[in-house]
């Protein structure tokens, strides 16, 4: 297989390096990743400045590029230039340093990269792991291999990406895999205002770590119980259950 690897923690991040080390004996790899930390940039594109790409390494069946763009930019650069004549079979994004559960998927550059691959017709998976000391990226990378094997065997649902979160545990302590729905995240945000030495105000977006209720069947519940969480996501944000209720409003513009 030909795999496109990317992330939002940067090309040198430990999670991405674990993916590279695990998959290099198994597949042909192209890595296109940000040259710096680009976490929480969501599904953003770079429109108002040029993108620069640097080839960091090339060996047989392996090439690695970095770019000053976002994770979404990385996927577009790969699909429409770097790999335009040699499209990958799968896009793998991660392993993210920190989980992507519940509403956090809307902020996640890791999930956004997989979303971009899916939009352009390439089966895509995002991999994340809760922050811990130590991290267990090797566990998550081996789970990623199992997920790729499952995709090879069963195929990917149309217009769907798989958001995979792996508990930060040694592999032998994993309880199994659960297919889950997206949970709900509760945020406690703060804006910290300060003044620089020249008297100009500046701000930090801050707050406590987001929390989610570990309900059965949710991504939060699976991770809390030591299971790998696999959540199918798609682009359509329509709240189907509310369509009839809104039609009953009978909004009249006359």
BAFI-3210 file (N, C-alpha, C; in Angstrom, 3 decimals, decimal comma, padded with zeros to 6 digits):
// residues 254
n [1|2|3|4|5|6|7|8|9|10|11|12|13|14|15|16|17|18|19|20|21|22|23|24|25|26|27|28|29|30|31|32|33|34|35|36|37|38|39|40|41|42|43|44|45|46|47|48|49|50|51|52|53|54|55|56|57|58|59|60|61|62|63|64|65|66|67|68|69|70|71|72|73|74|75|76|77|78|79|80|81|82|83|84|85|86|87|88|89|90|91|92|93|94|95|96|97|98|99|100|101|102|103|104|105|106|107|108|109|110|111|112|113|114|115|116|117|118|119|120|121|122|123|124|125|126|127|128|129|130|131|132|133|134|135|136|137|138|139|140|141|142|143|144|145|146|147|148|149|150|151|152|153|154|155|156|157|158|159|160|161|162|163|164|165|166|167|168|169|170|171|172|173|174|175|176|177|178|179|180|181|182|183|184|185|186|187|188|189|190|191|192|193|194|195|196|197|198|199|200|201|202|203|204|205|206|207|208|209|210|211|212|213|214|215|216|217|218|219|220|221|222|223|224|225|226|227|228|229|230|231|232|233|234|235|236|237|238|239|240|241|242|243|244|245|246|247|248|249|250|251|252|253|254]
n.u [000,836|000,285|000,770|-000,282|000,994|000,324|000,017|-000,839|000,863|003,376|006,194|008,295|007,243|006,718|004,584|003,970|006,437|006,456|004,443|005,656|007,917|006,637|005,110|006,875|008,207|006,066|004,665|004,579|005,576|004,565|005,270|003,792|003,872|003,214|005,690|005,897|004,278|000,840|-001,574|-005,095|-005,977|-008,082|-010,113|-008,643|-007,439|-004,666|-004,827|-003,882|-001,168|001,918|002,690|005,336|007,418|009,497|011,755|012,668|013,769|014,589|014,240|014,321|011,044|010,134|009,471|009,805|008,275|008,152|006,040|005,073|002,407|-001,016|-002,488|-004,578|-003,726|-001,441|-002,476|-003,807|-001,653|-000,229|-002,071|-002,679|-000,344|002,352|001,843|000,265|000,311|000,451|-001,421|-002,195|-003,256|-004,455|-005,093|-003,457|-003,681|-001,933|000,035|-001,951|-000,930|-002,680|-006,126|-008,849|-011,845|-015,435|-016,788|-014,364|-013,410|-014,083|-012,262|-009,878|-006,834|-005,753|-007,973|-009,092|-007,274|-007,680|-010,349|-010,103|-008,753|-010,789|-012,810|-011,722|-011,777|-010,120|-009,745|-009,682|-008,139|-008,001|-005,810|-005,460|-004,273|-004,795|-003,153|-000,402|001,940|004,200|003,771|002,170|002,847|003,663|001,840|-000,516|000,286|000,484|-002,180|-003,106|-002,063|-003,649|-006,131|-005,782|-005,456|-008,023|-009,499|-008,491|-009,567|-012,390|-013,111|-013,856|-016,572|-018,571|-017,888|-016,994|-014,953|-012,702|-012,434|-010,113|-009,385|-006,986|-006,436|-004,017|-002,113|-000,151|000,012|-000,949|-002,760|-005,011|-008,539|-010,003|-011,861|-014,209|-016,944|-018,102|-020,235|-019,988|-019,231|-020,230|-018,661|-017,635|-016,680|-014,437|-013,647|-011,224|-010,170|-007,110|-005,836|-003,131|-000,401|002,061|005,646|005,586|003,204|000,987|-001,977|-002,354|-003,547|-004,249|-005,765|-007,231|-007,897|-009,528|-008,803|-010,750|-013,767|-015,633|-018,649|-018,445|-020,345|-021,997|-021,325|-020,308|-017,459|-015,945|-016,731|-015,690|-012,871|-012,468|-012,947|-010,874|-010,925|-010,256|-011,502|-013,548|-014,857|-017,172|-017,163|-018,619|-019,084|-021,544|-023,339|-025,968|-028,722|-030,726|-032,971|-034,178|-035,312|-038,115|-039,257|-038,277|-039,400|-042,000|-042,036|-042,858|-041,865|-042,393|-041,641|-042,995]
n.v [-001,199|002,303|004,867|007,993|010,008|012,290|015,051|017,180|018,032|018,553|017,804|016,523|015,365|013,023|011,196|011,033|010,106|007,586|006,349|006,366|004,713|002,288|001,684|001,718|-000,775|-002,055|-000,778|001,548|004,815|008,208|011,163|014,138|016,900|019,480|022,011|022,816|023,049|022,771|022,548|022,459|024,025|023,384|022,968|024,578|026,515|027,816|030,787|033,379|033,700|032,453|028,927|026,962|024,228|021,667|019,124|016,640|014,090|011,243|007,966|004,546|003,670|005,546|008,886|012,154|015,205|018,604|021,392|024,868|025,125|024,351|021,335|020,593|021,927|020,358|017,881|018,648|019,666|017,310|015,621|017,051|017,954|016,985|014,243|013,926|012,312|009,866|008,786|008,269|005,253|005,395|007,941|008,682|010,227|011,619|010,241|011,944|014,092|013,967|013,452|013,269|013,765|013,824|017,108|018,234|017,390|019,257|021,290|020,094|019,734|017,328|015,604|017,162|016,914|014,246|014,503|016,143|014,448|012,514|014,073|014,434|011,968|009,932|007,222|007,728|008,049|009,142|009,367|009,409|010,025|010,124|012,573|011,594|010,413|007,945|008,597|006,299|005,737|003,687|001,661|002,844|003,096|000,419|-000,295|001,282|-000,110|-002,429|-001,284|-000,373|-002,833|-003,819|-002,031|-002,702|-005,232|-004,967|-002,611|000,955|002,840|004,876|008,360|008,817|009,247|007,702|008,237|007,577|006,843|006,009|004,439|005,586|003,342|000,387|-002,072|-004,633|-004,079|-003,015|-003,142|-003,863|-003,107|-000,566|000,481|003,687|006,514|010,066|011,889|014,450|017,499|019,397|022,674|024,892|027,850|030,504|033,869|035,263|038,300|040,447|042,815|044,050|044,980|047,456|048,558|047,613|045,764|042,194|038,859|035,598|032,595|030,495|028,079|025,371|021,857|020,309|018,429|015,358|013,517|010,157|008,359|005,233|003,776|006,059|007,954|009,031|007,296|004,829|005,235|005,837|003,354|001,832|000,967|000,970|003,590|003,877|006,035|006,775|009,500|012,236|014,803|016,101|018,254|018,609|018,749|016,353|015,556|017,876|019,044|018,870|020,176|022,789|023,436|023,748|026,272|028,108|030,503|033,685|035,811|037,841]
n.w [000,000|-000,512|001,623|002,906|005,333|007,959|010,313|013,170|015,095|014,218|012,096|013,358|015,600|018,270|018,078|015,317|014,422|015,590|014,104|011,571|012,023|012,605|010,316|008,151|007,502|006,329|004,280|001,492|002,095|002,207|003,739|004,669|006,471|008,953|009,583|012,154|015,390|014,964|016,290|017,036|014,918|013,408|010,486|008,714|005,914|004,020|002,520|002,065|001,960|000,581|000,291|001,490|000,766|001,949|001,268|003,444|003,708|001,735|000,797|-000,340|-000,988|000,790|001,632|002,954|003,663|004,786|005,560|005,744|006,149|007,168|008,646|006,861|004,536|004,086|003,208|000,872|-000,653|-000,998|-002,426|-004,755|-005,890|-004,955|-004,964|-007,148|-009,420|-008,312|-006,360|-002,884|-001,150|001,334|003,799|006,735|009,781|012,467|015,175|017,410|020,061|022,672|023,284|020,884|021,329|021,535|021,221|020,648|018,211|016,326|016,564|015,977|014,280|013,541|013,056|011,049|008,918|008,151|007,433|005,192|003,415|003,081|001,877|-000,622|-001,728|-000,736|001,370|004,884|008,101|011,483|014,242|017,738|021,104|024,600|026,665|028,626|031,100|031,039|027,449|025,182|022,442|020,738|021,224|020,164|017,503|016,718|016,966|014,892|012,693|012,829|012,294|009,667|008,391|008,806|007,246|004,737|004,546|004,856|003,594|003,351|004,698|002,543|002,095|004,710|007,575|009,897|013,250|015,514|018,775|021,153|024,208|026,606|027,268|027,957|025,348|026,074|028,038|026,919|026,524|024,346|021,334|020,693|018,769|018,508|019,353|018,864|021,726|024,123|024,915|027,721|028,351|030,021|029,652|029,634|029,231|029,330|030,104|029,489|029,771|027,641|027,722|026,447|026,970|025,625|025,328|025,447|024,774|026,107|025,202|027,435|030,071|031,896|031,438|028,920|029,536|029,372|029,720|030,572|029,057|028,357|025,188|024,044|022,766|024,871|026,955|026,096|026,110|028,804|029,894|029,027|026,393|022,857|020,940|018,148|015,965|013,493|011,317|009,460|006,905|006,824|008,664|009,242|011,426|011,525|012,988|013,711|011,501|010,794|012,969|012,621|010,163|010,946|011,959|010,065|008,776|007,545|004,980|003,799]
ca.u [000,000|000,921|000,106|000,070|000,983|000,400|-000,406|-000,886|001,864|004,635|006,825|009,228|006,527|006,932|003,484|004,178|007,630|006,061|003,721|006,630|008,719|005,798|004,593|007,903|008,423|004,821|004,015|005,292|005,125|004,857|004,930|003,686|003,424|003,612|007,053|005,810|003,011|-000,348|-002,737|-006,322|-006,242|-009,300|-010,099|-008,246|-006,598|-003,844|-005,209|-003,356|000,290|002,384|003,113|006,677|007,581|010,895|011,966|013,582|014,434|014,056|014,861|013,454|009,689|009,876|009,857|009,241|008,252|007,522|005,510|004,662|000,957|-001,846|-002,698|-005,396|-002,818|-000,550|-003,186|-004,037|-000,370|000,106|-002,981|-002,782|000,956|003,431|001,411|-000,822|000,384|000,678|-002,278|-002,102|-004,427|-005,066|-004,509|-003,402|-003,332|-001,621|-000,806|-002,017|-000,596|-003,924|-007,288|-009,799|-013,123|-016,553|-016,796|-013,003|-013,100|-014,277|-011,044|-008,695|-006,136|-005,572|-009,209|-009,297|-006,469|-008,405|-011,548|-009,725|-008,538|-012,086|-013,507|-011,124|-011,943|-009,137|-010,126|-008,844|-008,295|-007,288|-005,411|-005,122|-004,076|-004,789|-001,844|-000,039|003,376|004,667|002,870|002,320|002,619|003,845|000,538|-001,429|000,745|000,106|-003,624|-003,269|-001,831|-004,847|-007,211|-005,505|-005,770|-009,481|-009,958|-008,167|-010,452|-013,816|-013,372|-014,308|-017,881|-018,479|-017,989|-016,828|-013,618|-012,709|-011,718|-009,668|-008,692|-006,377|-006,029|-002,577|-001,827|000,566|-000,898|-001,571|-003,797|-006,201|-009,680|-010,612|-012,272|-015,637|-017,440|-018,754|-020,739|-019,297|-019,794|-020,357|-017,572|-017,899|-015,497|-014,326|-012,693|-010,858|-009,298|-006,136|-005,392|-001,911|000,138|003,469|006,489|005,301|001,886|-000,069|-002,645|-002,391|-004,480|-004,078|-006,943|-006,836|-009,018|-009,274|-008,885|-012,151|-014,234|-016,809|-019,242|-018,142|-021,566|-021,837|-021,530|-019,640|-015,998|-015,453|-016,969|-014,763|-011,525|-012,483|-012,984|-009,701|-011,162|-010,025|-012,746|-013,589|-016,076|-017,318|-017,554|-018,790|-019,130|-022,897|-023,655|-027,403|-029,390|-031,893|-034,128|-034,791|-035,836|-039,561|-039,564|-038,011|-040,405|-043,234|-041,964|-043,599|-041,288|-042,993|-040,862|-043,823]
ca.v [000,000|003,618|005,613|009,383|010,289|013,692|015,289|018,614|018,330|018,860|016,681|015,837|014,931|011,618|010,366|010,792|009,272|006,208|005,838|006,113|003,539|001,088|001,380|001,646|-002,136|-002,649|-000,046|002,688|005,965|009,610|012,010|015,578|017,344|020,855|022,174|023,276|022,743|023,406|021,982|023,244|024,942|022,950|022,672|025,840|026,542|029,010|031,468|034,733|033,688|031,275|027,753|026,494|022,807|021,258|017,682|016,362|012,796|010,356|006,663|003,628|003,490|006,506|010,276|013,006|016,635|019,506|022,612|025,865|025,211|023,648|019,933|020,543|022,265|019,219|016,883|019,203|019,697|015,944|015,033|017,801|018,291|016,045|012,882|014,050|011,183|008,642|009,010|007,252|004,419|005,844|009,026|008,425|011,468|011,395|010,073|013,213|014,173|014,418|012,814|014,054|013,178|014,746|018,320|018,614|017,061|020,440|022,096|019,265|019,661|015,903|015,136|017,940|016,343|013,066|015,008|016,633|013,281|011,929|014,950|014,284|010,617|008,981|006,725|008,461|007,746|010,002|008,630|010,284|009,350|011,076|012,923|010,845|010,227|008,192|008,299|004,936|005,876|002,399|000,989|003,458|002,780|-000,963|-000,244|001,836|-001,211|-003,274|-000,549|-000,401|-004,188|-003,937|-001,288|-003,535|-006,399|-004,650|-001,369|002,093|003,394|006,048|009,702|008,648|009,048|007,020|008,940|006,511|007,258|004,841|004,729|005,682|002,143|-000,667|-002,795|-005,782|-003,621|-002,589|-004,028|-004,217|-002,008|-000,239|001,457|004,636|007,787|011,245|012,401|015,906|018,060|020,594|023,529|025,960|028,728|031,794|034,746|035,902|039,570|040,973|044,022|043,850|046,071|048,717|049,031|047,113|044,568|040,969|037,892|034,155|031,745|029,540|027,376|024,027|020,799|019,950|017,175|014,759|012,475|008,857|007,568|004,026|003,967|007,260|007,897|009,235|006,092|003,780|005,549|005,722|001,939|001,158|000,470|001,812|004,162|004,101|006,805|007,208|010,907|012,713|016,266|016,644|018,672|018,834|018,098|015,820|015,448|019,191|019,586|019,053|021,207|024,104|023,691|024,168|027,701|028,865|031,851|034,405|036,998|038,869]
ca.w [000,000|-000,461|002,689|003,177|006,768|008,330|011,698|013,480|016,120|013,571|011,416|014,248|016,798|018,610|017,593|013,885|014,263|015,916|012,938|010,504|012,371|012,581|008,982|007,105|006,986|005,866|003,204|000,933|002,871|001,938|004,889|004,434|007,795|009,267|010,101|013,539|016,068|014,377|016,964|017,212|013,807|012,749|009,053|008,091|004,731|003,865|001,290|001,907|001,923|-000,152|001,050|001,139|001,034|002,032|001,354|004,541|003,572|000,704|000,679|-001,062|-000,443|001,871|001,417|004,005|003,395|005,749|004,977|006,731|006,128|008,139|008,267|005,644|003,443|003,841|002,420|-000,466|-001,354|-001,384|-003,404|-006,000|-006,449|-004,664|-005,299|-008,127|-010,346|-007,533|-005,202|-001,827|-000,903|002,586|004,582|008,179|010,470|013,881|016,360|018,102|021,489|023,288|022,675|020,103|021,706|021,658|020,404|020,293|016,821|015,486|016,659|015,775|013,006|013,232|012,425|009,823|007,839|007,682|006,774|003,866|002,574|002,772|000,932|-001,951|-002,219|-000,227|002,707|005,835|009,518|012,422|015,447|018,858|022,389|025,714|027,227|029,823|031,309|029,677|026,344|024,664|021,006|020,061|021,310|019,200|016,150|016,414|016,716|013,546|011,755|012,851|011,627|008,229|007,953|008,765|006,065|003,578|004,510|004,770|002,877|004,159|004,327|001,676|002,680|006,148|008,123|011,184|014,310|016,394|019,993|021,782|025,592|026,856|028,050|027,236|024,461|026,730|028,951|026,187|026,741|023,070|020,457|020,670|017,795|019,409|018,840|019,388|022,968|024,287|025,714|028,515|028,365|031,006|028,972|030,211|028,457|030,216|029,516|030,065|029,125|027,314|028,241|025,762|027,377|024,738|025,828|024,660|025,354|025,976|025,386|028,462|030,687|032,387|030,433|028,631|030,116|028,780|030,557|029,951|028,905|027,532|023,758|023,555|022,701|026,231|027,732|025,686|026,585|030,260|030,248|028,495|025,048|021,691|020,432|016,705|015,699|012,105|011,179|008,093|006,765|006,890|010,022|009,374|012,557|010,822|013,869|013,893|010,250|010,847|013,964|012,038|009,118|011,612|012,313|009,024|008,691|006,425|004,651|003,148]
c.u [000,863|000,124|000,633|-000,088|001,096|000,002|-000,593|000,121|003,228|005,372|007,755|008,554|006,667|005,827|003,618|005,386|007,341|005,296|004,690|007,408|007,914|005,409|005,672|008,186|007,221|004,250|004,969|004,719|005,522|004,377|004,899|003,070|003,879|005,020|007,086|004,471|001,867|-001,619|-003,883|-006,547|-007,484|-009,078|-009,689|-007,320|-005,805|-004,156|-004,396|-001,844|000,731|002,762|004,486|006,831|009,064|010,967|013,031|014,378|013,783|014,901|013,915|012,147|009,368|010,352|009,126|009,394|007,709|007,056|005,118|003,148|000,292|-001,938|-003,555|-004,570|-001,935|-001,215|-003,426|-002,752|000,010|-000,759|-002,944|-001,451|001,958|003,097|000,308|-000,848|000,521|-000,113|-002,144|-003,392|-005,185|-004,355|-004,600|-002,899|-003,096|-000,254|-000,793|-001,646|-001,771|-005,097|-008,074|-011,163|-014,200|-016,436|-015,403|-012,671|-013,263|-013,070|-009,830|-008,116|-005,905|-006,792|-009,441|-008,495|-007,144|-009,678|-011,233|-009,435|-009,847|-012,827|-013,011|-010,999|-010,931|-009,589|-009,149|-009,189|-007,460|-007,026|-004,950|-004,978|-004,088|-003,368|-001,600|001,475|003,588|003,538|003,149|002,030|002,771|002,560|-000,408|-001,023|000,383|-001,414|-003,891|-003,046|-003,071|-006,011|-007,014|-005,810|-007,280|-010,054|-009,662|-009,164|-011,895|-014,125|-013,855|-015,710|-017,698|-018,652|-017,866|-015,350|-013,760|-011,830|-011,396|-008,907|-008,245|-005,985|-004,506|-002,169|-000,880|-000,429|-001,628|-002,677|-005,049|-007,308|-010,324|-010,953|-013,778|-015,906|-018,387|-019,379|-019,948|-019,992|-019,891|-019,294|-018,043|-016,595|-015,586|-013,243|-012,425|-010,019|-008,398|-005,600|-004,161|-001,456|001,622|004,300|006,242|003,887|000,737|-000,661|-002,465|-003,167|-003,996|-005,449|-006,542|-008,074|-008,609|-009,372|-010,352|-012,492|-015,452|-017,341|-019,057|-019,358|-021,298|-022,152|-020,859|-018,130|-015,381|-015,590|-015,993|-013,373|-011,440|-012,403|-011,814|-009,866|-010,689|-011,385|-012,612|-014,921|-016,128|-017,847|-017,772|-018,998|-020,496|-023,271|-025,144|-027,963|-030,733|-033,138|-034,849|-035,424|-037,335|-039,954|-039,340|-038,994|-041,716|-043,200|-042,738|-043,130|-041,784|-042,210|-041,698|-044,157]
c.v [001,237|004,468|007,041|009,622|011,789|013,822|016,782|019,007|018,675|017,624|015,883|015,270|013,426|010,713|010,037|009,890|007,814|005,574|005,492|004,838|002,248|000,696|001,243|000,228|-002,714|-002,000|000,994|003,949|007,277|010,400|013,453|016,161|018,778|020,915|022,626|022,813|023,512|022,815|022,984|024,267|024,531|022,689|023,908|025,617|027,837|029,637|032,726|034,821|032,436|030,147|027,307|025,056|022,463|019,734|017,413|015,081|012,019|009,096|005,765|003,429|004,455|007,894|011,138|014,470|017,375|020,750|023,573|026,042|024,433|022,164|019,770|020,898|021,078|018,195|017,388|019,256|018,305|015,468|015,733|018,304|017,169|014,628|012,886|012,878|009,846|008,727|007,906|006,438|004,859|007,096|008,642|009,695|011,180|010,741|011,380|013,084|014,807|013,817|013,797|013,400|014,248|015,932|018,793|018,300|018,276|021,367|021,385|019,371|018,231|015,354|015,866|017,387|015,100|013,474|015,470|015,471|012,649|012,752|014,724|012,823|009,594|008,502|007,236|008,098|008,724|009,222|009,603|009,445|010,387|011,352|012,117|010,860|008,818|008,069|006,875|004,954|004,551|001,582|001,522|003,130|001,346|-001,086|000,282|000,758|-002,098|-002,589|-000,552|-001,790|-004,399|-003,212|-002,079|-004,688|-006,031|-003,444|-000,282|002,496|004,670|007,336|009,670|008,581|008,348|007,795|007,924|007,108|006,012|005,191|004,743|004,563|001,248|-001,527|-003,924|-005,370|-003,093|-003,621|-004,514|-002,967|-001,822|000,751|002,388|005,802|008,923|011,730|013,913|016,394|019,285|021,372|024,551|026,914|029,995|032,567|035,482|037,147|040,081|042,199|043,795|045,046|047,420|049,231|048,562|045,832|043,392|039,917|036,463|033,495|030,613|028,832|026,017|023,020|020,449|018,587|016,662|013,661|011,120|007,952|006,323|004,325|005,181|007,046|008,117|007,960|004,986|004,019|005,386|004,262|001,146|000,568|001,478|002,281|004,420|004,765|007,191|008,646|011,232|014,227|016,858|016,959|018,926|018,059|017,585|015,797|016,775|019,747|019,857|020,124|022,601|024,436|024,175|025,640|028,568|030,318|032,529|035,688|038,076|039,991]
c.w [000,000|000,534|002,736|004,664|006,996|009,799|011,913|014,559|015,531|013,100|012,325|015,506|017,006|018,069|016,119|013,658|014,615|014,759|011,813|010,790|012,252|011,164|007,909|006,628|006,245|004,609|002,627|001,568|002,215|003,139|004,416|005,692|008,046|009,849|011,554|014,118|015,416|014,982|017,023|016,110|013,029|011,268|008,250|006,903|004,697|002,511|001,015|002,017|001,186|000,796|000,556|001,618|000,993|002,130|002,409|004,357|002,448|000,646|-000,101|-000,309|000,689|001,469|002,436|003,631|004,618|005,009|006,079|006,764|007,248|007,767|007,008|004,421|003,066|002,934|001,005|-001,274|-001,844|-002,547|-004,752|-006,541|-006,204|-005,097|-006,354|-009,106|-009,625|-006,233|-004,157|-001,731|000,342|003,076|006,049|008,859|011,947|014,025|017,147|019,573|022,222|022,551|021,826|020,244|021,711|020,716|020,023|018,847|015,915|015,516|016,068|014,370|012,571|012,503|011,105|008,656|007,268|006,945|005,351|002,920|002,141|001,723|-000,493|-002,378|-001,756|001,152|003,757|007,268|010,328|013,701|016,524|020,125|023,494|026,198|028,494|029,950|031,849|028,672|025,869|023,159|020,265|020,108|020,248|017,768|015,770|016,222|015,313|012,485|011,677|012,131|010,115|007,663|007,858|007,553|004,800|003,438|004,202|003,892|003,825|003,739|003,504|002,470|004,204|006,488|009,471|012,155|015,398|017,572|020,750|023,213|025,729|027,808|027,275|026,455|025,170|027,700|028,240|026,347|025,450|022,287|020,583|019,541|018,546|018,646|019,490|020,651|022,971|025,260|026,467|028,651|029,492|030,508|029,779|029,209|029,451|029,510|030,244|029,278|028,879|027,793|027,589|026,041|026,510|025,305|024,868|025,457|025,120|026,126|026,318|028,995|031,180|031,243|030,183|029,195|029,352|029,682|029,885|029,848|028,067|026,066|023,181|023,494|024,083|027,071|027,391|026,248|028,101|030,702|029,672|027,114|024,005|021,186|018,933|016,383|014,225|012,056|009,707|008,099|007,049|008,333|010,239|010,569|012,036|011,694|014,052|012,619|010,327|011,852|013,387|010,924|009,726|012,013|011,319|008,976|007,417|006,178|003,969|004,101]
res [x|x|x|x|x|x|x|x|x|x|x|x|x|x|x|x|x|x|x|x|x|x|x|x|x|x|x|x|x|x|x|x|x|x|x|x|x|x|x|x|x|x|x|x|x|x|x|x|x|x|x|x|x|x|x|x|x|x|x|x|x|x|x|x|x|x|x|x|x|x|x|x|x|x|x|x|x|x|x|x|x|x|x|x|x|x|x|x|x|x|x|x|x|x|x|x|x|x|x|x|x|x|x|x|x|x|x|x|x|x|x|x|x|x|x|x|x|x|x|x|x|x|x|x|x|x|x|x|x|x|x|x|x|x|x|x|x|x|x|x|x|x|x|x|x|x|x|x|x|x|x|x|x|x|x|x|x|x|x|x|x|x|x|x|x|x|x|x|x|x|x|x|x|x|x|x|x|x|x|x|x|x|x|x|x|x|x|x|x|x|x|x|x|x|x|x|x|x|x|x|x|x|x|x|x|x|x|x|x|x|x|x|x|x|x|x|x|x|x|x|x|x|x|x|x|x|x|x|x|x|x|x|x|x|x|x|x|x|x|x|x|x|x|x|x|x|x|x|x|x|x|x|x|x]
***
